[in-house]
Amino acid sequence: EIRQHLADYYAMISHVDDAVGRILSALERSGKLENTIIVYAADNGLAVGSHGFMGKQNLYEDSVRVPLIISGSGIPEGKTVDQYVYLSDIFPTLCQLCDVEIPASVEGKSMLPVIENGQAIHDSLYLAYEGKVRAVKKAPYKLIEYRTDKMRRTQLFDMEKDPYEQDDLSEEEGLAEVRRSLALLLEDYNEKLDDCRHRIGREFWKNYRKTEER
């Protein structure tokens, strides 16, 4: 069964690769390739066995990280930048690259500073899965909090030393302050984004506060 899942997954990757190639070929034939900005991204990926999961119902890196490649006029060729971004940052980036005014309602940030000089536009990231799991990333650490009516669990990972998230450091006494500061950052994001008032976020924060009070 696992071999079949993997075969299906990699077959889809081959299919997407072929489709992208056909799009690029069509743009080249039409003479529009040099005047086109191409963005390659994806939905959150399947875990295909990592951490014992097959789906993407988790906040481990295997599922929350997605490919993001931008090519076209104004984009440095062959450059890779290691900075935090959200997919919601793509739209304002394209607006800026095309000299279109960014609508006031847009919550994302343009990635142009990242693209041009590697300048950070986010110093941390907020991650969510349904009403069960929330996480924050702030280099080099990542804090994951699980809260349901029946479960309370915390995980802490050093993403530089442990990129595959195998070594949970949440009970390390020497990292108590790191864990506390990330927990405060998590709550700050809740207030900033009004997560606890949303239908999905309400369930997590109800259980989060309940367990913290205990």
Secondary structure, DSSP 8 states (H G I E B T S, - for coil): -HHHHHHHHHHHHHHHHHHHHHHHHHHHHHT-GGG--EEEE-S----TTGGG-SSS-S-SHHHH---EEEESTTS-TT--------GGGHHHHHHHHTT----TT--S---HHHHHH---S-S-EEEEETTTEEEEEETTEEEEEEE-SS-EEEEEEETTT-TT-----TT-GGGHHHHHHHHHHHHHHHHHHTGGGSHHHHHHHHHHHHHHH-
